[in-house]
Amino acid sequence: MDAPFLPYGRQFLDEKDVQRVVEALRSEYLTTGPLVTAFEKDMAKACSASFGVAVCNGTAALHCAMYALEIHPGDEVIVPAMTFAATANAILYQGGTPVFADVLPTTLCLDPQHAQSLITSRTKAIIAMDYAGQPADYDELQALCSRYGLHLVADACHSLSGSYKGRPVGSLAELNVFSFHPVKPMTTGEGGMILTDSQELAARMRRLRNHGMDADFRQREEASAWEYDITDLGWNYRLTDIQCALGLSQLEKLPAATAWRRELAQEYATRLRPLAPHAVPLSVLPDRRSSWHLFVLRVDFQGLGLSKAAVFRQLRNEGIGVNVHYKPVHLHSFYRQRLGVGPGLCPVAEAAYEQLLTLPLHPAMSHSDIARVVNALTNTLAAYGMKP
Ligand SMILES: *Cc1c(COP(=O)(O)O)cnc(C)c1O
């Protein structure tokens, strides 16, 4: 009788995906092969970028980006407080200092004005994050970066297939970083990529992912050469051909998957209207398109006199996989201790955190799943004392 658990996000795979992976398993190269190059090319083409560099996950992609931009100890990089910790960690891996900026109340993306107020002589870069799939304010951020001579990086782990003023995500910053974790817009199991128009940065990141070597295994095989030089302290951040086969197949279906997410999101918006102003979906601005990675609701728990924890537990008990994205990074104990940050630093992000509730949204869901979630939410809020 119990309805199945509805996770907040989940991969969508079909038989074609399985077939492509099986073909890769039967091919000559399991890693460093032609499917890696093909996946990079197709991603770059889909996002109007010149070059793609595939790596083993989104965090590795962010780390490569920070290394390629030569972030060193003493350098500061501005990041939004409302993001996944990996955005800030990539800076710390290089010995740099993440500087947390607040977000805009409408989109929960980086606030360009607050970012500007944090620029010092040590600032080297800004990393924007496209919260829930909606691109950040790239024109304002690019103007800021040009003015102060900073690098602009997009943590686009949420927003693959989104766009900003008609320009696709992946072409909006100097380095554009993606994750292919199963909950993201498309998956390779684990995986990541950096898209860029800079041939030099792309070449550098290709070396970094492969121990800092200036020629990979296939290049040496094809040239019948054994020699290579090591030019950087690299890592093994390679993505396999098996994973790239899945990525190529997923990418073909991405437009249809995003269109379906958008339709489901519209249905959420319609069905949630009676809960306004107590519960309001995050707005998407008219000049941008979201990938609809997450469906985020802001619930005025405090105004309603409700416990967010109790509502959360009740929904989970009913099989509704609600979640919270995110507790602002500067509130976690590691960053407080390491960087001396804490509550009060980013008031908009901190206030939003009290209200945020991510509702399930992924391509395997149906219209009736949306109705089920909204009914459960409405009943739960009423049961815990919300008066319409
Ligand atoms: C998922 C995610 C990452 C990290 O990606 P992984 O592939 O899990 O390493 C980084 N930043 C943001 C905003 C993410 O959502």
The ligand as an SDF file (V2000), in Angstrom:
LIG
                    3D

 15 15  0  0  0  0  0  0  0  0999 V2000
   27.9030   18.1840   -7.0700 C   0  0  0  0  0  0  0  0  0  0  0  0
   28.5900   19.4660   -6.8960 C   0  0  0  0  0  0  0  0  0  0  0  0
   29.9850   19.5720   -6.8330 C   0  0  0  0  0  0  0  0  0  0  0  0
   30.8950   18.3890   -6.7770 C   0  0  0  0  0  0  0  0  0  0  0  0
   30.7240   17.4680   -7.7700 O   0  0  0  0  0  0  0  0  0  0  0  0
   31.1930   15.9360   -7.5380 P   0  0  0  0  0  0  0  0  0  0  0  0
   31.0720   15.3620   -8.9110 O   0  0  0  0  0  0  0  0  0  0  0  0
   30.2490   15.3390   -6.5600 O   0  0  0  0  0  0  0  0  0  0  0  0
   32.5870   15.9780   -7.0510 O   0  0  0  0  0  0  0  0  0  0  0  0
   30.5390   20.8340   -6.7410 C   0  0  0  0  0  0  0  0  0  0  0  0
   29.7840   21.9370   -6.6900 N   0  0  0  0  0  0  0  0  0  0  0  0
   28.4470   21.8800   -6.7130 C   0  0  0  0  0  0  0  0  0  0  0  0
   27.6570   23.1370   -6.6490 C   0  0  0  0  0  0  0  0  0  0  0  0
   27.7980   20.6470   -6.7970 C   0  0  0  0  0  0  0  0  0  0  0  0
   26.4620   20.5920   -6.7950 O   0  0  0  0  0  0  0  0  0  0  0  0
  1  2  1  0
  2  3  1  0
  2 14  2  0
  3  4  1  0
  3 10  2  0
  4  5  1  0
  5  6  1  0
  6  7  2  0
  6  8  1  0
  6  9  1  0
 10 11  1  0
 11 12  2  0
 12 13  1  0
 12 14  1  0
 14 15  1  0
M  END
$$$$
